[in-house]
Every structure is written in structure tokens, then in C-alpha cells.
Amino acid sequence: MNKVIIFSAPSGSGKTTLVKHSLEVIPELEFSISCTTRQPRGTEVHMVDYHFISPEDFRQKIAEDAFVEFEEVYTDKYYGTLKAEVEKIWQQGKVVIFDVDVKGGISLKKYFKNQALSIFIEPPSIEELERRLITRNTDDAETIKTRVEKAEEELSYAGEFDKIVVNSDLDVAKEEIESLIKNFIADKG
């Protein structure tokens, strides 16, 4: 059976760090590169971190039914998962790993059902989340305020995921994630 691993979390929870760790230690995994209409942040690279496309191109792909799931997170700020990306990874005999926002994660789980393991990465607290967003120094104060408000709402969806991992200690979270993924991949049921 073709399988997928879905990571979702409020921004600043450590999700991307845990996804990168999983890719380093579990060779069966292959990262699904999402599409977005937002501008690259920091050192992000087109076709490595995201497929960066215009809102017009994104809407065209929606019309073509090219997405497994997509969402307009903010006005003209779309994120989505291309069907072709998933198929390409499965054809390589790999397990797809997604790094998506919370609503995207819920949509992917509904789409892939028992083919998917959905993991919600939870910050130890909203205060710690805000501190991490400030420390990472990629957003202005207004953006951080918006992300923290959004995180409070996103935390209410944690129960819709198969597993919740609280990232208060990164090494412990890494071990927990590894174990969850390896057990899911090994399960032939």
C-alpha cells in the first residue's frame, strides 16, 4: 500500500525541523514539495522548499483539478499539494512526507484515510511559540501577532490528527516521531 506521513502544526512549533530530521534518519521517506503563492522566506529555494507560483497560476491548477488539497490561508496566499508530486514519489517506491498547515493536514488525512499517518506537532505553550517566532527572526511584529492568533485557533484541531507530539524537548520529540513513522511504515495492515 502507498503511504503518506502528514506533519501539521502552528507556525513555530518545530514541525519543519522534525520533518527534516525524519528525512535524514528514515530513508524510505521522500518530501512532497507543496505549491505556494507566497514569496520565498530566508534561504528558501524554488522546487526545493516549495513550488513558488503566482496566484493566477495557482487558480489555473485549481481549475485543472491538479491538487490533492489546497487552501487560501490569507488573501491570495495559497498552499496546495499537487497530485503529480504524490504520484511521482510513490512511483519511486517511497513514502510521501508532508509539511503542511493544520487545515491542509486535516484535508490530506480525509483524502488518504488509512494510507496516512497524521501527526500534530504541539508547542509547549503559546508563550513559547511566540518566543520561537520572534527568535527565528523571519517575520515582522504584525506577522508574528497574526501567527500567534492563528496558532491559538489551530491548537483546537489537534484532536483530528492520529497522533499529537508535544515539542517541549526536541530530542524527545525526534525519538517519538521516528518511532511513530517506523511503526506506521512497517505495518502491512
Secondary structure as the mmCIF struct_conf table of DSSP 4:
data_model
#
loop_
_struct_conf.conf_type_id
_struct_conf.id
_struct_conf.beg_label_comp_id
_struct_conf.beg_label_asym_id
_struct_conf.beg_label_seq_id
_struct_conf.end_label_comp_id
_struct_conf.end_label_asym_id
_struct_conf.end_label_seq_id
STRN STRN1 VAL A 4 SER A 8
TURN_TY1_P TURN_TY1_P1 SER A 11 GLY A 12
BEND BEND1 SER A 13 GLY A 14
HELX_RH_AL_P HELX_RH_AL_P1 LYS A 15 VAL A 25
TURN_TY1_P TURN_TY1_P2 PRO A 27 GLU A 28
STRN STRN2 LEU A 29 PHE A 31
HELX_LH_PP_P HELX_LH_PP_P1 SER A 32 SER A 34
STRN STRN3 CYS A 35 THR A 36
BEND BEND2 ARG A 38 ARG A 38
HELX_LH_PP_P HELX_LH_PP_P2 GLN A 39 PRO A 40
TURN_TY1_P TURN_TY1_P3 GLY A 42 THR A 43
STRN STRN4 HIS A 46 HIS A 46
TURN_TY1_P TURN_TY1_P4 MET A 47 ASP A 49
STRN STRN5 TYR A 50 TYR A 50
STRN STRN6 HIS A 51 PHE A 52
HELX_RH_AL_P HELX_RH_AL_P2 PRO A 55 ALA A 63
TURN_TY1_P TURN_TY1_P5 GLU A 64 ASP A 65
STRN STRN7 PHE A 67 TYR A 74
TURN_TY1_P TURN_TY1_P6 THR A 75 ASP A 76
STRN STRN8 LYS A 77 LEU A 82
HELX_RH_AL_P HELX_RH_AL_P3 LYS A 83 GLN A 91
TURN_TY1_P TURN_TY1_P7 GLN A 92 GLY A 93
STRN STRN9 VAL A 95 VAL A 100
HELX_RH_AL_P HELX_RH_AL_P4 VAL A 102 PHE A 112
HELX_RH_3T_P HELX_RH_3T_P1 LYS A 113 GLN A 115
STRN STRN10 ALA A 116 GLU A 122
BEND BEND3 PRO A 124 PRO A 124
HELX_RH_AL_P HELX_RH_AL_P5 ILE A 126 ARG A 136
TURN_TY1_P TURN_TY1_P8 ASN A 137 ASN A 137
BEND BEND4 ASP A 139 ASP A 139
HELX_RH_AL_P HELX_RH_AL_P6 ALA A 141 GLU A 154
HELX_RH_3T_P HELX_RH_3T_P2 LEU A 155 GLU A 160
BEND BEND5 PHE A 161 ASP A 162
STRN STRN11 LYS A 163 VAL A 166
BEND BEND6 SER A 168 ASP A 169
HELX_RH_AL_P HELX_RH_AL_P7 LEU A 170 ALA A 186
#
